[in-house]
């Protein structure tokens, strides 16, 4: 790309119309609906909802995470998380153990059953993401990730970076 075109392209991004922004917002809503559709169907079969999915996802990503850390990651109330965790523990998907250093802490791990459900849910989302990424190519994928990261608040970005660091 010619050097003189880069500032113009970058500048034009700073002057989006309300209609262009509205289209982006609507695209995000509909993309999220598609992104959650397959896992939602699986979750309904088990009598669970999206909150259960999020808990399973982040417990899988950070085995042994504490309830307090999960509260921080999910940004939900203790009451709502306790409802979700109680169900997952009673149904044998999550194991809760008392902390060795601090007996007040509860550490969370997926059981084999929980790991299988998490894998089924994640595979459905990975398939959709993989298909979309292949359709748009690496430049669009990188740009999409940059937009998502730029929309995160500081706390969410901190958790995201922590997750990203664990994966590397």
Secondary structure, 3 states (H helix, E strand, C coil): CCHHHHHHHHHHHHCCCHHHHHHHHHHHHHHHHHHHHHHHHHHHHHCCCHHHHHHHHHHHHCCCEEHHHHHHHHCCCHHHHHHHHHHHHHCCCEEEEECCCCCCCEEEEECHHHHHHHHHHHHHHHHHHHHHHHHHCHHHHHHHHHHHHHHCCHHHHHHHHHHHHHHC
